[in-house]
């Protein structure tokens, strides 16, 4: 079991998420819609619910669909500046999405500013 602390670590939580997204729906640049694969909103929402169930089983800690959707949103957001604990969430999700083939370097912003608080 992963446990709560390691639920969203690079390998199990995020990399598995983005790998499965890519296998099921293709890379993000093929989606045709900003928030979900074009024409597959219901299938995408079911994927998120199913993934939440998988994460609950693997971690032993209840994972909501909203938590899964939030991880994906971090990878898809157009951050220009970011601070505090959100910095690591953004970086870890983008890195996992990139290494899984979900995002390409063309999805990265030109510049991201981070400020320690």
DRENDO-1510 file (C-alpha; in Angstrom, 1 decimal, always signed):
<recs>
REC; n; res; u; v; w
REC; 1; UNK; +0.0; +0.0; +0.0 .
REC; 2; UNK; +1.3; +3.5; -0.9 .
REC; 3; UNK; -0.1; +5.3; +2.1 .
REC; 4; UNK; -1.4; +8.8; +2.2 .
REC; 5; UNK; +2.0; +10.5; +2.2 .
REC; 6; UNK; +3.1; +8.8; -1.0 .
REC; 7; UNK; -0.2; +8.8; -2.9 .
REC; 8; UNK; +0.7; +11.5; -5.4 .
REC; 9; UNK; +4.4; +10.7; -5.7 .
REC; 10; UNK; +6.0; +10.8; -9.1 .
REC; 11; UNK; +5.9; +7.1; -10.0 .
REC; 12; UNK; +2.6; +5.8; -8.6 .
REC; 13; UNK; +0.3; +8.7; -8.5 .
REC; 14; UNK; +1.2; +11.1; -11.2 .
REC; 15; UNK; +3.1; +9.1; -13.7 .
REC; 16; UNK; +0.6; +6.4; -13.7 .
REC; 17; UNK; -2.2; +8.9; -14.1 .
REC; 18; UNK; -0.6; +10.7; -17.1 .
REC; 19; UNK; +0.4; +7.4; -18.7 .
REC; 20; UNK; -3.1; +6.1; -18.4 .
REC; 21; UNK; -4.6; +9.3; -19.7 .
REC; 22; UNK; -2.2; +9.2; -22.7 .
REC; 23; UNK; -3.1; +5.5; -23.5 .
REC; 24; UNK; -6.8; +6.1; -23.2 .
REC; 25; UNK; -7.2; +9.5; -24.7 .
REC; 26; UNK; -4.0; +10.3; -26.5 .
REC; 27; UNK; -1.5; +13.2; -25.9 .
REC; 28; UNK; -3.1; +16.4; -24.7 .
REC; 29; UNK; -2.3; +18.2; -28.0 .
REC; 30; UNK; -4.7; +15.9; -29.8 .
REC; 31; UNK; -7.7; +16.5; -27.5 .
REC; 32; UNK; -9.2; +19.4; -29.3 .
REC; 33; UNK; -10.7; +20.8; -26.1 .
REC; 34; UNK; -8.9; +22.5; -23.2 .
REC; 35; UNK; -10.5; +20.5; -20.4 .
REC; 36; UNK; -11.2; +17.0; -21.8 .
REC; 37; UNK; -10.9; +15.0; -25.0 .
REC; 38; UNK; -13.2; +16.5; -27.6 .
REC; 39; UNK; -16.5; +14.5; -27.7 .
REC; 40; UNK; -15.4; +12.2; -24.8 .
REC; 41; UNK; -16.4; +14.2; -21.8 .
REC; 42; UNK; -18.5; +11.5; -20.2 .
REC; 43; UNK; -15.8; +8.8; -20.8 .
REC; 44; UNK; -13.2; +11.2; -19.4 .
REC; 45; UNK; -15.2; +11.9; -16.3 .
REC; 46; UNK; -15.7; +8.1; -15.8 .
REC; 47; UNK; -11.9; +7.7; -16.2 .
REC; 48; UNK; -11.3; +10.2; -13.4 .
REC; 49; UNK; -13.8; +8.4; -11.1 .
REC; 50; UNK; -12.2; +5.1; -11.9 .
REC; 51; UNK; -8.7; +6.4; -11.3 .
REC; 52; UNK; -9.9; +7.9; -7.9 .
REC; 53; UNK; -11.0; +4.4; -6.9 .
REC; 54; UNK; -7.7; +2.9; -8.0 .
REC; 55; UNK; -5.8; +5.5; -5.9 .
REC; 56; UNK; -8.0; +4.8; -2.9 .
REC; 57; UNK; -7.2; +1.1; -3.2 .
REC; 58; UNK; -3.5; +1.6; -3.7 .
REC; 59; UNK; -3.0; +4.2; -1.0 .
REC; 60; UNK; -5.6; +3.1; +1.6 .
REC; 61; UNK; -6.6; +6.7; +1.8 .
REC; 62; UNK; -9.9; +7.9; +0.2 .
REC; 63; UNK; -9.2; +9.7; -3.1 .
REC; 64; UNK; -11.9; +11.8; -4.6 .
REC; 65; UNK; -12.6; +12.4; -8.3 .
REC; 66; UNK; -12.0; +16.1; -7.5 .
REC; 67; UNK; -8.4; +15.3; -6.3 .
REC; 68; UNK; -7.7; +13.5; -9.5 .
REC; 69; UNK; -9.1; +16.3; -11.6 .
REC; 70; UNK; -7.0; +18.8; -9.6 .
REC; 71; UNK; -3.8; +17.0; -10.4 .
REC; 72; UNK; -4.6; +17.0; -14.1 .
REC; 73; UNK; -5.6; +20.7; -13.9 .
REC; 74; UNK; -2.1; +21.5; -12.5 .
REC; 75; UNK; -0.5; +20.0; -15.6 .
REC; 76; UNK; -2.8; +21.8; -18.0 .
REC; 77; UNK; -2.8; +25.2; -16.3 .
REC; 78; UNK; -1.1; +28.2; -18.0 .
REC; 79; UNK; +0.9; +29.4; -15.1 .
REC; 80; UNK; +2.9; +32.6; -15.5 .
REC; 81; UNK; +3.8; +33.0; -11.9 .
REC; 82; UNK; +3.3; +30.8; -8.9 .
REC; 83; UNK; +4.3; +30.7; -5.3 .
REC; 84; UNK; +4.4; +28.7; -2.1 .
REC; 85; UNK; +3.4; +25.1; -2.0 .
REC; 86; UNK; +1.7; +25.4; -5.3 .
REC; 87; UNK; +5.1; +25.5; -7.0 .
REC; 88; UNK; +5.9; +21.9; -6.3 .
REC; 89; UNK; +2.4; +20.7; -7.4 .
REC; 90; UNK; +2.7; +22.5; -10.7 .
REC; 91; UNK; +6.3; +21.3; -11.3 .
REC; 92; UNK; +5.6; +17.7; -10.3 .
REC; 93; UNK; +2.5; +17.4; -12.4 .
REC; 94; UNK; +4.0; +18.9; -15.5 .
REC; 95; UNK; +7.1; +16.7; -15.2 .
REC; 96; UNK; +5.1; +13.6; -14.8 .
REC; 97; UNK; +2.8; +14.5; -17.7 .
REC; 98; UNK; +5.9; +15.3; -19.9 .
REC; 99; UNK; +7.7; +12.1; -19.0 .
REC; 100; UNK; +4.6; +10.1; -19.7 .
REC; 101; UNK; +4.1; +11.6; -23.2 .
REC; 102; UNK; +0.9; +13.4; -22.2 .
REC; 103; UNK; +2.5; +16.8; -22.7 .
REC; 104; UNK; +5.3; +17.9; -25.0 .
REC; 105; UNK; +7.7; +20.8; -24.7 .
REC; 106; UNK; +5.3; +22.8; -26.9 .
REC; 107; UNK; +2.8; +22.8; -24.0 .
REC; 108; UNK; +5.3; +24.6; -21.7 .
REC; 109; UNK; +5.0; +28.3; -21.1 .
REC; 110; UNK; +7.8; +30.5; -22.3 .
REC; 111; UNK; +8.5; +31.7; -18.8 .
REC; 112; UNK; +7.3; +30.8; -15.3 .
REC; 113; UNK; +8.2; +33.0; -12.3 .
REC; 114; UNK; +8.3; +31.5; -8.8 .
REC; 115; UNK; +8.5; +33.4; -5.6 .
REC; 116; UNK; +9.4; +31.9; -2.2 .
REC; 117; UNK; +7.0; +33.1; +0.5 .
</recs>
